[in-house]
Amino acid sequence: MEEKENIITLIDENDEEKEFEIIMTLELEGKEYTILMPLDAEEEEEAYVFRIENEGAGEDDFVLVSIEDDDEYQKVVDAYETIVEEDHDHDDEEEE
């Protein structure tokens, strides 16, 4: 099977595997977050936002945690949107 670098498999509450593309990881206020999009997503489907928490000494020892706090979630979404806008503005400048 071909290894895809930006693809991870998560297991949902029904023990079903679902593949996600890692859209971005970012650090905000000393915490790390990831933005994931289901591979089988429809165009209008929203991305999922998770906090990354280390569970052990190794680089691969981490868990993705749902963000329950509305303020924390909104801060991550705002930071993501700002990064996307800056990248878009930067791309526009390069085209000129």
C-alpha positions in Angstrom: 0.0 0.0 0.0 1.3 3.5 -0.9 2.3 5.6 2.1 0.8 9.1 2.0 2.5 11.7 4.2 -0.4 14.0 4.8 -3.0 11.3 5.4 -3.9 9.8 8.8 -6.6 7.3 9.8 -8.8 7.9 12.8 -11.2 5.5 14.4 -14.6 7.0 15.2 -17.0 6.2 18.1 -18.4 3.3 16.0 -14.9 1.8 15.6 -15.0 2.7 11.9 -11.8 3.9 10.3 -11.9 7.2 8.4 -9.0 8.8 6.5 -8.2 12.5 6.9 -5.9 14.8 5.1 -3.8 17.0 7.4 -4.5 20.5 6.1 -2.3 22.3 8.6 -0.8 22.2 12.0 -0.2 25.3 14.0 0.9 26.5 17.4 -1.2 28.9 19.4 -0.7 30.1 22.9 1.8 27.3 23.6 -0.5 24.5 22.3 -0.4 22.6 19.0 -3.4 22.1 16.8 -4.2 20.4 13.6 -6.8 21.0 10.9 -8.1 17.8 9.3 -10.4 17.3 6.3 -12.1 13.9 5.6 -10.8 12.4 2.3 -14.3 11.6 1.3 -15.6 15.1 2.2 -18.1 17.0 0.1 -17.1 20.5 -1.0 -19.1 22.3 1.6 -18.1 20.0 4.5 -16.1 21.8 7.3 -12.7 20.8 8.5 -12.2 19.3 11.9 -10.0 21.0 14.5 -8.1 19.0 17.2 -5.6 19.9 19.9 -2.5 17.7 19.7 -1.3 16.4 23.1 1.8 14.5 23.7 1.4 11.2 25.6 5.0 10.0 25.8 8.6 10.7 25.2 8.5 9.8 21.5 7.7 12.1 18.6 4.9 9.8 17.5 3.3 9.5 21.0 0.4 11.9 20.7 -3.4 12.0 20.8 -5.8 14.3 19.1 -8.3 15.9 21.5 -11.6 17.5 20.5 -11.8 21.1 21.5 -14.7 21.5 23.9 -14.1 25.2 24.8 -15.9 27.5 22.3 -13.3 30.3 22.9 -10.4 28.1 22.3 -12.0 26.7 19.2 -12.7 30.1 17.8 -9.1 31.3 18.5 -7.8 28.3 16.4 -10.3 29.0 13.6 -9.4 32.7 13.5 -5.6 31.9 13.5 -6.2 29.4 10.6 -8.2 31.9 8.6 -5.6 34.5 9.1 -2.8 32.2 7.9 -4.9 31.2 4.8 -5.6 34.9 4.0 -2.0 35.8 4.4 -1.0 32.9 2.1 -3.6 34.0 -0.4 -2.5 37.6 -0.3 1.2 36.5 -0.7 0.2 34.4 -3.7 -1.6 37.4 -5.3 1.5 39.6 -4.8 3.7 37.0 -6.5 1.4 36.9 -9.5 1.8 40.6 -10.1 
